[in-house]
């Protein structure tokens, strides 16, 4: 998996790596290997989980989950299976900056089957059932998708290039590239993003290359999901890793959305965007860095579009200190439109982002028309407990443009600009308890202190402040 932004340096060395290890006194010398993340949210798709280590584990020493992976029926035939049960309880006060208290539960079940014939052919399929119970506001689209295909694709080996195989993938698939600021499966969502199309990729020792052409597959609550022919998403992505843990990305993304959509007087689509960007992230002797920038051009509605985004992040890991703290400070920027009457738009189109990870756990701010000065602290009071504290200071980039949520929907706006640009402050506290090798419990408390802009634009049945509590449990197999 590519290294995301705000990455911690997890505790390592002798210790207890799960609550059950602590209870039975099983002190491990290092973190146990697994194809899954030791966290309630698994960012990468299950088809990218790395279970190769299982073949070096004696059969009698494998866990029940490991016995489901890399089953060999001959020298050529390989089969793996697995899945996940995941549920999230939410208590949202002033949910979505309305005056509603929204208390509900969502959950999903995923099951996959992965078949390979040597290094020549792979067939992967994954089923998902996602549902929601008790919401006081309308469910957001990814919350409900009652029985559907998340992934179903075929990989074919086209041959070797510079000693590494090149594959073509055709079918339904999740996409994840770089930092996930612009392209993510959206692992926070109850039903993750899917795309129908083709991808050609090569993964080398130091250089990776991807080219893809897809149609977005929107979730449908009670119907079988099908690709939206009006939304084409394509691109080229190259990654150079000069050394372990360091990533240098160069990419081009094309997004053509022919659907018509208007909110708060803003013509959100149709649009056609071309995004060219680069990223450099890595670590060296405790110093951490993460820089990314992108320029965007194209058409928005009937006019031109020119926009940009930028991220500057510096961090420090204090690995020799108690709780192995990692501290980050970031500045995130995405351009906005300074003149709504102009024929040229300058609001950055955020593509398919993992906004929840970067711009606050309340999902009230998206990577559009925003300045975000944010700081992060990771602590490991025990090897099986991850604590993550965030602070965000939000300002609109342009006062006459809107505040956009994590889905890119404008929901607060003052076209005169007289409400200023002070959106407010958000704090997020996230604690993950790694219960067993394949199960987690996560608790998150989040609060937004609204600034002048939110106070001035709060109409009837709306609020300027909000808070939420999330409880997540996951079990994988």
C-alpha positions in Angstrom: 0.0 0.0 0.0 1.3 3.5 -0.8 2.2 5.5 2.3 -0.7 7.8 3.3 -0.2 11.3 4.8 -0.1 11.9 8.5 1.5 8.5 8.9 2.7 7.4 12.4 5.7 5.2 13.2 4.0 2.4 15.2 5.5 1.0 18.3 7.6 -2.1 17.7 9.8 -4.4 19.7 8.9 -6.7 22.6 5.4 -6.2 24.0 1.7 -7.2 23.8 0.2 -6.5 20.4 -3.4 -7.3 21.2 -5.7 -7.2 24.3 -5.8 -11.0 24.2 -2.0 -11.2 24.2 -2.0 -9.0 27.3 -4.6 -11.2 29.0 -2.8 -14.5 28.4 0.7 -13.0 28.9 1.9 -13.6 25.3 4.7 -11.1 25.0 5.9 -10.9 21.3 9.3 -9.8 20.2 7.8 -7.9 17.2 4.5 -7.1 15.7 2.8 -10.3 14.2 2.5 -10.5 10.5 -1.0 -10.1 8.9 -2.5 -9.1 5.6 -4.9 -6.9 7.5 -4.3 -3.6 9.4 -4.2 -3.7 13.2 -6.9 -1.0 13.1 -10.7 -0.8 12.8 -10.4 0.7 9.4 -8.6 -1.2 6.7 -7.5 1.4 4.2 -6.3 -0.9 1.3 -8.6 -3.2 -0.7 -8.7 -6.8 0.4 -7.4 -7.8 -3.0 -4.1 -6.0 -2.1 -3.7 -7.7 1.2 -0.3 -9.4 1.4 -0.6 -13.0 2.7 2.6 -14.4 1.1 4.2 -14.9 4.5 1.6 -17.6 5.3 3.4 -20.1 3.1 6.5 -19.9 5.4 4.4 -20.7 8.5 4.0 -24.4 9.3 0.4 -25.6 8.8 0.0 -26.6 12.4 1.0 -23.0 13.5 -1.3 -21.1 11.3 -4.3 -19.2 12.7 -7.8 -20.1 11.6 -7.7 -17.0 9.3 -4.3 -17.9 7.8 -5.7 -21.3 6.9 -8.1 -19.6 4.6 -5.3 -18.0 2.6 -3.1 -19.2 -0.2 -4.6 -22.7 -0.4 -2.7 -24.7 -3.0 -4.5 -27.4 -5.0 -1.5 -27.9 -7.3 1.6 -26.1 -8.3 -0.5 -23.7 -10.3 -3.9 -23.3 -8.6 -4.1 -20.9 -5.6 -7.2 -19.9 -3.6 -7.8 -17.5 -0.8 -11.0 -16.3 0.9 -11.9 -14.0 3.8 -14.0 -11.1 4.7 -15.2 -8.7 7.4 -18.0 -7.8 9.7 -18.0 -4.0 10.6 -20.4 -1.9 12.5 -20.5 1.8 13.6 -22.7 3.4 16.2 -23.0 7.1 15.8 -24.4 9.8 18.1 -24.2 13.2 16.3 -25.4 16.3 18.0 -26.3 19.0 15.5 -25.7 16.5 12.8 -24.5 17.9 9.5 -24.8 21.4 11.2 -28.5 21.1 11.5 -30.3 21.3 14.8 -30.9 17.5 14.7 -29.5 14.9 17.1 -28.9 11.9 14.8 -28.4 8.6 16.6 -28.0 5.5 14.4 -26.1 2.4 13.6 -24.6 1.3 10.3 -22.9 -2.0 9.4 -21.7 -4.2 6.6 -20.6 -7.7 5.8 -17.9 -8.3 3.1 -16.9 -11.7 1.7 -14.3 -12.3 -1.0 -12.9 -15.1 -3.1 -9.5 -14.9 -4.8 -8.4 -17.4 -7.4 -5.1 -17.5 -9.2 -3.6 -19.7 -11.9 0.2 -19.3 -11.4 1.3 -15.8 -12.3 -0.8 -15.7 -15.5 -4.4 -15.3 -14.4 -6.3 -14.0 -11.4 -10.0 -13.8 -10.8 -11.2 -11.9 -7.7 -14.8 -11.3 -6.5 -16.1 -9.5 -3.4 -19.7 -9.3 -2.1 -21.0 -6.6 0.2 -24.2 -6.0 2.2 -24.4 -2.6 3.8 -27.3 -1.2 5.8 -28.4 1.5 8.3 -30.7 1.6 11.2 -32.4 4.4 13.1 -31.2 7.5 11.2 -33.1 10.7 11.9 -31.7 12.3 8.8 -31.7 10.8 5.3 -29.0 8.2 4.9 -26.0 9.3 2.8 -25.7 7.1 -0.3 -22.7 4.9 0.9 -24.6 4.0 4.1 -27.0 1.6 2.4 -26.4 -1.0 -0.4 -28.3 -4.1 0.4 -26.4 -6.9 -1.4 -24.1 -6.0 -4.2 -20.8 -6.7 -6.0 -18.0 -4.5 -4.6 -15.3 -6.1 -6.8 -15.3 -8.5 -9.7 -12.3 -8.5 -12.0 -9.8 -10.5 -14.0 -6.1 -9.9 -14.1 -4.1 -11.2 -17.0 -0.3 -11.2 -17.2 0.8 -9.4 -20.4 4.5 -10.2 -20.1 7.5 -8.6 -18.5 8.9 -5.1 -18.6 12.4 -4.6 -17.1 12.1 -7.9 -15.3 8.7 -7.3 -13.7 5.3 -8.5 -14.9 2.8 -6.1 -16.5 -0.9 -6.9 -15.8 -4.2 -5.7 -17.3 -7.2 -5.7 -15.0 -10.7 -5.7 -16.4 -14.0 -5.4 -14.4 -15.3 -3.9 -11.2 -12.5 -2.7 -8.8 -11.6 -0.3 -6.1 -8.9 2.3 -6.8 -6.2 3.6 -4.4 -3.3 5.8 -5.4 -0.7 7.8 -3.6 -1.7 9.6 -0.4 -5.5 9.0 -1.1 -6.1 12.7 -1.0 -7.6 12.4 -4.5 -8.2 8.7 -5.2 -9.4 6.4 -2.4 -11.8 3.4 -1.9 -13.2 5.6 1.0 -12.7 3.0 3.8 -14.6 5.1 6.3 -17.8 4.6 4.2 -20.2 1.7 4.9 -19.9 0.8 1.2 -16.6 1.6 -0.5 -16.1 3.2 -3.9 -16.2 0.9 -7.0 -15.3 1.6 -10.6 -16.0 -0.4 -13.8 -13.2 -0.4 -16.3 -9.6 -1.3 -17.1 -6.3 -0.8 -15.4 -2.8 -1.6 -16.7 -0.2 -1.8 -13.9 3.4 -2.8 -13.2 4.8 -3.0 -9.7 8.6 -3.0 -9.5 11.3 -2.9 -6.9 11.5 0.9 -7.0 9.2 2.0 -9.8 5.4 1.4 -10.2 3.3 2.5 -13.1 -0.5 2.6 -13.5 -2.9 3.6 -16.3 -6.7 3.3 -15.8 -9.9 4.1 -17.6 -13.1 3.6 -15.6 -16.7 4.6 -15.0 -17.8 5.4 -11.4 -20.3 2.9 -9.8 -22.6 4.8 -7.5 -24.2 2.8 -4.6 -27.9 2.0 -5.0 -29.8 1.0 -1.8 -32.1 -1.6 -3.2 -31.0 -2.1 -6.9 -28.0 -3.8 -8.4 -25.2 -1.3 -8.8 -24.3 -0.3 -12.3 -21.7 2.1 -13.8 -22.8 5.7 -14.4 -21.9 6.3 -18.0 -21.9 10.0 -17.4 -19.0 9.8 -15.0 -15.6 8.8 -16.5 -12.6 8.6 -14.3 -9.1 7.9 -15.8 -5.5 8.6 -15.2 -1.8 7.8 -15.2 0.1 7.4 -12.0 3.8 6.8 -11.5 5.6 6.1 -8.2 9.4 6.1 -7.5 10.6 4.6 -4.2 14.4 5.5 -3.9 14.5 3.8 -0.6 12.1 2.0 1.8 9.4 4.3 3.1 10.0 7.1 0.7 7.5 7.8 -2.1 7.7 10.2 -5.1 4.5 10.4 -7.1 3.8 12.0 -10.4 0.2 11.8 -11.7 -2.4 12.9 -14.2 -6.2 12.5 -13.5 -9.1 13.0 -15.9 -12.6 13.3 -14.6 -15.6 13.9 -16.9 -19.0 14.2 -15.1 -21.8 15.0 -17.5 -24.5 14.9 -14.8 -26.2 18.2 -14.0 -26.2 19.3 -10.3 -26.8 22.6 -8.7 -26.6 23.5 -4.9 -26.8 26.9 -3.3 -26.7 28.6 -6.7 -23.4 26.8 -7.6 -23.4 24.7 -10.8 -21.4 21.7 -9.4 -21.6 19.8 -12.7 -21.3 19.1 -15.5 -17.5 19.5 -15.5 -14.4 18.0 -17.1 -11.2 18.3 -15.1 -7.6 17.6 -15.9 -5.4 17.3 -12.7 -1.6 17.2 -12.8 0.2 16.7 -9.5 3.1 15.4 -7.6 3.9 14.2 -4.1 7.0 13.5 -2.0 6.7 11.7 1.3 9.1 9.9 3.5 11.0 9.5 6.8 14.7 9.7 7.9 15.9 9.2 11.4 12.7 10.3 13.0 12.1 13.3 10.7 8.9 12.9 8.6 7.7 14.9 5.6 4.8 14.9 3.2 4.4 17.5 0.4 1.8 17.4 -2.4 0.6 19.8 -5.0 -1.8 19.7 -8.0 -2.9 22.0 -10.7 -6.3 21.6 -12.3 -7.8 22.9 -15.5 -10.8 22.1 -17.7 -14.4 23.2 -18.0 -17.0 23.8 -15.3 -20.6 24.1 -16.6 -20.3 26.4 -19.6 -17.0 28.2 -18.5 -13.4 27.5 -17.9 -11.8 26.0 -14.8 -8.4 26.7 -13.3 -7.7 25.6 -9.7 -5.1 24.1 -7.4 -4.5 22.3 -4.2 -1.4 22.0 -1.9 -0.3 20.2 1.2 2.8 20.9 3.3 3.5 18.5 6.2 6.4 18.0 8.6 6.6 15.6 11.5 8.8 14.0 14.1 8.8 10.6 15.6 10.2 10.2 19.1 10.7 6.4 19.0 12.8 6.2 22.1 10.3 8.0 24.3 7.5 6.5 26.3 4.4 5.7 24.1 6.4 6.3 20.9 4.9 9.7 20.1 4.6 10.9 16.5 3.8 14.6 15.9 2.7 16.3 12.7 1.9 19.8 11.7 0.2 20.4 8.3 -1.1 23.1 6.1 -3.8 22.1 3.5 -5.1 24.4 0.8 -7.7 24.0 -2.0 -8.6 27.0 -4.1 -12.1 28.6 -4.2 -14.0 30.9 -6.5 -13.4 34.6 -5.8 -16.0 35.9 -8.3 -19.2 33.8 -8.7 -20.3 36.0 -11.6 -17.2 35.2 -13.6 -17.2 32.7 -16.5 -14.1 31.1 -15.1 -14.4 28.9 -12.0 -11.5 28.5 -9.5 -13.0 26.0 -7.1 -10.8 22.8 -6.9 -12.7 19.6 -7.8 -11.6 17.1 -5.2 -12.1 13.9 -7.3 -12.6 10.8 -5.0 -10.9 11.8 -1.8 -10.4 10.3 1.7 -11.5 13.6 3.2 -12.5 12.0 6.5 -8.9 11.0 7.2 -7.4 14.4 6.4 -10.0 17.1 7.1 -11.6 16.1 10.3 -13.7 13.1 11.4 -16.9 15.0 11.4 -16.9 15.1 7.5 -18.0 18.8 7.6 -15.1 20.1 5.5 -14.0 19.0 2.0 -10.9 19.7 0.0 -12.5 22.6 -1.8 -12.3 26.4 -1.1 -10.4 25.8 2.2 -7.4 26.6 4.3 -6.7 24.1 7.1 -3.9 24.5 9.6 -3.9 21.2 11.4 -1.8 19.3 14.0 -1.7 15.6 14.9 -0.3 13.5 17.7 -0.1 9.7 17.8 0.6 7.9 21.1 1.0 4.2 21.8 0.4 3.7 25.6 0.6 0.0 24.8 1.5 -1.7 21.6 -2.2 -2.7 21.1 -3.6 0.8 21.8 -3.4 3.6 19.2 -4.3 7.1 20.3 -4.7 9.8 17.7 -5.4 13.5 18.5 -6.2 16.0 15.8 -6.7 19.8 15.8 -8.0 21.7 12.7 -8.3 25.5 12.2 -10.5 26.1 9.1 -10.8 29.2 6.9 -12.6 29.6 3.6 -10.1 30.3 0.8 -12.6 32.7 -0.8 -15.4 34.4 1.3 -17.9 34.5 -1.5 -17.6 30.8 -2.3 -19.3 28.0 -0.2 -18.2 25.7 2.5 -18.1 22.2 1.0 -18.6 19.0 3.0 -16.5 15.8 2.7 -18.6 14.7 -0.3 -18.0 18.0 -2.2 -21.5 19.3 -1.6 -21.8 23.1 -0.8 -24.0 23.5 2.2 -23.2 27.0 3.6 -22.6 30.2 1.6 -22.7 34.0 1.8 -22.5 35.3 -1.8 -21.8 38.8 -0.4 -18.7 37.6 1.5 -19.8 39.7 4.6 -19.8 36.6 6.9 -16.0 36.4 6.6 -14.0 33.2 6.2 -13.6 32.0 9.8 -15.2 28.5 9.7 -14.0 27.4 13.1 -12.0 24.8 15.0 -12.3 21.0 15.2 -10.8 18.6 17.7 -10.8 14.8 17.1 -9.8 12.1 19.6 -9.5 8.6 18.2 -8.6 5.5 20.3 -8.2 2.1 18.7 -8.0 -1.0 20.8 -6.6 -4.0 18.9 -8.5 -6.8 20.7 -7.2 -9.8 18.8 -5.1 -10.3 15.7 -8.2 -9.7 13.5 -10.6 -7.6 15.6 -10.7 -4.0 16.8 -12.8 -1.6 18.8 -12.5 2.1 18.0 -13.8 5.1 19.9 -13.9 8.6 18.5 -15.1 11.9 20.0 -15.2 14.9 17.8 -16.3 18.5 18.3 -16.5 21.5 16.0 -16.5 25.0 17.5 -18.1 27.2 14.7 -16.5 30.5 13.8 -18.1 33.7 12.5 -18.9 32.3 9.1 -20.9 29.4 10.4 -22.6 31.6 13.0 -23.6 34.2 10.4 -24.9 31.7 7.9 -26.9 29.5 10.3 -30.5 29.8 9.3 -33.6 28.2 10.8 -33.0 24.7 12.0 -29.3 25.1 11.5 -26.4 25.4 13.9 -22.8 26.6 14.1 -21.4 24.0 16.5 -21.5 20.2 16.3 -20.2 17.1 18.1 -20.2 13.4 17.5 -19.3 10.1 19.2 -18.5 7.0 17.1 -18.0 3.4 18.3 -16.7 1.0 15.7 -16.2 -2.8 16.0 -14.7 -4.9 13.3 -14.0 -8.7 12.9 -12.1 -10.0 9.9 -11.4 -13.5 8.8 
